[in-house]
Amino acid sequence: MFNQFKAIVEEGDTVILYLSPFQVFALPVKDTIKNKHGVMVENIFQTSYGALKVKDLVGVKYGSKAKLSKGWGFVLYPTPELWTQTLPHRTQIIYTPDISVIIMQLELKPGDVVIESGTGSGSLSHSLARTVQQSGHVYTFDFHEDRARIATEEFQTHGLTQVTCQHRDVVQDGFGEELNNKVDAVFLDLPHPWLAVESAVKSLKSRGGRFCSFSPCIEQVQRTCESLRKLGFVDINTVECLQKEFSVGYRNLPLAEFGESYNHQNDNSNTRHKFVSVTPATPTMQGHTGYITSATLPPVHVRVTS
Ligand SMILES: C[S@@+](CC[C@H](N)C(=O)[O-])C[C@H]1O[C@@H](n2cnc3c(N)ncnc32)[C@H](O)[C@@H]1O
């Protein structure tokens, strides 16, 4: 369902319930769900505005208001951005500001074939899938068996037929011979990305392709860049994405007077005027998440390795 927009909620959908910017939830539209003890119970979602019988959303229009027992919320169609905001965390995840840079650095477009490892909680995978669309493919690998299994189930539930998730240690076993010379781009979010760069070279098309790696520590970046250089990558570049939001709004401020008529005795500091002002939206800024290293593998006939 993430692939194609539809107007009306159906059984089996994943809907986003939006109560406020800080209360956004992804809900599976079905009769029963497993509770934390693994027992199947009626799918009733409790919010600060009261309870919602999730199955009652069937037939509701996406974008409309849903009645809760003590208020209401918006029922939104799921996008990769909303999924990233609401997904169940099984690992650290990559968030939308970094994802936007990664997709741009990978130069992805519909029809492309891309490798991702590790899959983790599938946050990035959803955005990769939307970008390559159903004419392309995402091959995503994780060496943690349960994570690979749960992510596979989620991709299936979300109708992402262009995603294949495999349980595999990519450092030990590479990405598989069947992908040799088949992919347009490789993305790594691994503790030791430099150990998978050689496999990336094998899987990228002989006409070359793009590589990108996300690492929290600068030492990981150093080792990855060394490996990229050795194996013939060019345009090696590392960026950090720091997002700073601003609020634009009206404020009443005292009027400053600098002209000749300015007179201390007759100060007009009590005169307040309405100004359009621009101020940081939050007193603190979202800090460091990770470094994004990207590089180009040139076509095979111009590749130089050291
Ligand atoms: C930080 S998580 C990835 C999060 C993911 N990018 C997301 O946005 O949800 C890193 C994942 O890499 C997996 N991993 C670590 N080493 C690996 C390896 N050698 N082969 C495959 N997966 C590996 C871990 O199991 C973990 O799930």
The ligand as an ORCA input file, in Angstrom:
! r2SCAN-3c Opt
* xyz 0 1
  C      22.004      0.834     12.694
  S      21.236     -0.589     12.082
  C      20.639     -0.071     10.492
  C      19.428      0.828     10.596
  C      18.776      1.123      9.267
  N      19.647      1.892      8.420
  C      17.462      1.861      9.465
  O      17.372      3.033      9.047
  O      16.517      1.289     10.032
  C      22.606     -1.584     11.629
  C      22.182     -2.992     11.240
  O      23.303     -3.633     10.613
  C      23.246     -4.986     10.919
  N      24.604     -5.528     10.667
  C      25.750     -5.294     11.359
  N      26.800     -5.962     10.809
  C      26.298     -6.618      9.736
  C      26.867     -7.493      8.754
  N      28.174     -7.810      8.800
  N      26.068     -7.990      7.776
  C      24.745     -7.670      7.745
  N      24.139     -6.875      8.651
  C      24.903     -6.359      9.625
  C      22.806     -5.031     12.372
  O      22.212     -6.270     12.697
  C      21.805     -3.869     12.416
  O      20.489     -4.333     12.258
*
